[in-house]
Every structure is written in structure tokens, then in C-alpha cells.
Amino acid sequence: MTSACLSSDVRTLLHEKLDAMLAECDLVMDNAKFGELLNNLDHFLYVEGRNFAKEVLEQKLQEKITTVENTDEGKQCPHCKKRTSKTRKPKP
């Protein structure tokens, strides 16, 4: 991932989250029982790393959506109407 891929605000947020995750990683290592350091660290990084990767993906997708919505092609035609759902009426 290059630095030009993300806006500076998003990069700053993700760096802060990564720093927090690495600090928690130190806590996991410090609190691991004898002989369980590798398993605890592996589990922590698997779970938290996956959550971090998910957040990065969500941020990238949101930036792409915002970029597309702000283009002329992404804006809705002024003559178009919003579609309404043709489902049955909700029960009172």
C-alpha cells in the first residue's frame, strides 16, 4: 500500500490503530504464562490483525465510494426519481 492510496486523515487513524494494536501485543507478551507466549501472540495477531485488515478494507472502500459519488457520472440525474419499494404495506 503506498502512501498516496489513502487520505492523510485515514492514514493517521490507521497508524494510531496499528500503534494501539502493537502496544496490546506487548501486553499479551508480558502477560503470557510460561511456554504460552507463542500461542498467545499468534492468536492475538490473528484476531486483531484480521480486524485491522478489515478496517483498512472498509476505509479504502469508503474512500472509493466517496470519490465515485463526487464525480459527474456518480451523481444522480436531476430528472430521475428515487425508486420506492413496491412491497406490501407494513402492518399497523
TIKEMI-829659 format. One record per residue (C-alpha): residue number from 1; x, y, z. Coordinates in nm, 4 decimals. Example, Ala and Ser with C-alpha at 12.3 -4.5 7.8 and 13.67 -1.06 7.14 Angstrom:
# residues 2
+---------+----------+----------+----------+
! drenlum !     east !    north !       up !
+---------+----------+----------+----------+
!       1 !   1.2300 !  -0.4500 !   0.7800 !
!       2 !   1.3670 !  -0.1060 !   0.7140 !
+---------+----------+----------+----------+
***
This chain:
# residues 92
+---------+----------+----------+----------+
! drenlum !     east !    north !       up !
+---------+----------+----------+----------+
!       1 !   0.0000 !   0.0000 !   0.0000 !
!       2 !   0.1518 !   0.3313 !  -0.0995 !
!       3 !   0.1027 !   0.6466 !   0.0975 !
!       4 !  -0.0903 !   0.8039 !  -0.1916 !
!       5 !  -0.3603 !   0.5361 !  -0.1667 !
!       6 !  -0.5220 !   0.6765 !   0.1459 !
!       7 !  -0.6088 !   1.0290 !   0.2510 !
!       8 !  -0.3926 !   1.1716 !   0.5279 !
!       9 !  -0.6791 !   1.1593 !   0.7803 !
!      10 !  -0.7409 !   0.7908 !   0.7139 !
!      11 !  -0.3677 !   0.7133 !   0.7218 !
!      12 !  -0.3360 !   0.8904 !   1.0565 !
!      13 !  -0.6311 !   0.6975 !   1.2002 !
!      14 !  -0.4963 !   0.3645 !   1.0771 !
!      15 !  -0.1478 !   0.4424 !   1.2110 !
!      16 !  -0.2980 !   0.5183 !   1.5511 !
!      17 !  -0.4923 !   0.1913 !   1.5461 !
!      18 !  -0.1822 !  -0.0021 !   1.4417 !
!      19 !   0.0200 !   0.1593 !   1.7200 !
!      20 !  -0.2517 !   0.0656 !   1.9708 !
!      21 !  -0.2574 !  -0.2918 !   1.8414 !
!      22 !   0.1208 !  -0.3185 !   1.8752 !
!      23 !   0.1007 !  -0.1830 !   2.2306 !
!      24 !  -0.1591 !  -0.4502 !   2.3102 !
!      25 !   0.0758 !  -0.7023 !   2.1527 !
!      26 !   0.3379 !  -0.6059 !   2.4118 !
!      27 !   0.0795 !  -0.6593 !   2.6878 !
!      28 !  -0.0021 !  -1.0049 !   2.5521 !
!      29 !   0.3669 !  -1.0944 !   2.5556 !
!      30 !   0.4168 !  -0.9524 !   2.9056 !
!      31 !   0.1166 !  -1.1394 !   3.0478 !
!      32 !   0.1717 !  -1.4749 !   2.8769 !
!      33 !   0.2276 !  -1.7707 !   3.1041 !
!      34 !   0.5486 !  -1.9679 !   3.0740 !
!      35 !   0.5500 !  -2.1655 !   2.7497 !
!      36 !   0.2382 !  -1.9946 !   2.6093 !
!      37 !   0.3960 !  -1.6823 !   2.4620 !
!      38 !   0.3992 !  -1.8017 !   2.1027 !
!      39 !   0.0435 !  -1.9386 !   2.1084 !
!      40 !  -0.0981 !  -1.6288 !   2.2792 !
!      41 !   0.0834 !  -1.3931 !   2.0450 !
!      42 !  -0.0165 !  -1.5944 !   1.7396 !
!      43 !  -0.3828 !  -1.5945 !   1.8422 !
!      44 !  -0.3790 !  -1.2227 !   1.9273 !
!      45 !  -0.2173 !  -1.1238 !   1.5978 !
!      46 !  -0.4502 !  -1.3488 !   1.4020 !
!      47 !  -0.7651 !  -1.1981 !   1.5544 !
!      48 !  -0.6519 !  -0.8365 !   1.5829 !
!      49 !  -0.4624 !  -0.8416 !   1.2534 !
!      50 !  -0.7730 !  -0.9645 !   1.0782 !
!      51 !  -0.9818 !  -0.6894 !   1.2391 !
!      52 !  -0.7227 !  -0.4309 !   1.1391 !
!      53 !  -0.7161 !  -0.5565 !   0.7795 !
!      54 !  -1.0970 !  -0.5408 !   0.7735 !
!      55 !  -1.0893 !  -0.1781 !   0.8916 !
!      56 !  -0.8338 !  -0.0881 !   0.6239 !
!      57 !  -1.0505 !  -0.2515 !   0.3580 !
!      58 !  -1.3597 !  -0.0684 !   0.4816 !
!      59 !  -1.1746 !   0.2643 !   0.4742 !
!      60 !  -1.0465 !   0.2004 !   0.1220 !
!      61 !  -1.3939 !   0.1068 !   0.0002 !
!      62 !  -1.5495 !   0.4117 !   0.1642 !
!      63 !  -1.2933 !   0.6400 !   0.0003 !
!      64 !  -1.3671 !   0.4826 !  -0.3384 !
!      65 !  -1.7429 !   0.5220 !  -0.2861 !
!      66 !  -1.6982 !   0.8859 !  -0.1868 !
!      67 !  -1.4776 !   0.9511 !  -0.4902 !
!      68 !  -1.7266 !   0.7922 !  -0.7299 !
!      69 !  -2.0226 !   0.9720 !  -0.5730 !
!      70 !  -1.8494 !   1.3067 !  -0.6219 !
!      71 !  -1.7929 !   1.2552 !  -0.9950 !
!      72 !  -2.0416 !   1.3738 !  -1.2539 !
!      73 !  -2.1124 !   1.0141 !  -1.3546 !
!      74 !  -2.1784 !   0.9151 !  -0.9947 !
!      75 !  -2.4314 !   1.1879 !  -0.9289 !
!      76 !  -2.7933 !   1.1080 !  -0.9909 !
!      77 !  -2.9668 !   1.2637 !  -1.2882 !
!      78 !  -3.1851 !   1.5587 !  -1.1722 !
!      79 !  -3.4767 !   1.4208 !  -1.3749 !
!      80 !  -3.4597 !   1.0794 !  -1.2134 !
!      81 !  -3.6750 !   0.9901 !  -0.9181 !
!      82 !  -3.5776 !   0.7659 !  -0.6364 !
!      83 !  -3.7217 !   0.4224 !  -0.6663 !
!      84 !  -3.9570 !   0.3166 !  -0.3967 !
!      85 !  -4.0038 !  -0.0333 !  -0.2785 !
!      86 !  -4.3156 !  -0.2000 !  -0.4125 !
!      87 !  -4.3576 !  -0.4260 !  -0.1162 !
!      88 !  -4.6748 !  -0.4638 !   0.0756 !
!      89 !  -4.7642 !  -0.2035 !   0.3324 !
!      90 !  -4.6444 !  -0.2687 !   0.6856 !
!      91 !  -4.8990 !  -0.3900 !   0.9357 !
!      92 !  -5.0256 !  -0.1225 !   1.1790 !
+---------+----------+----------+----------+
***
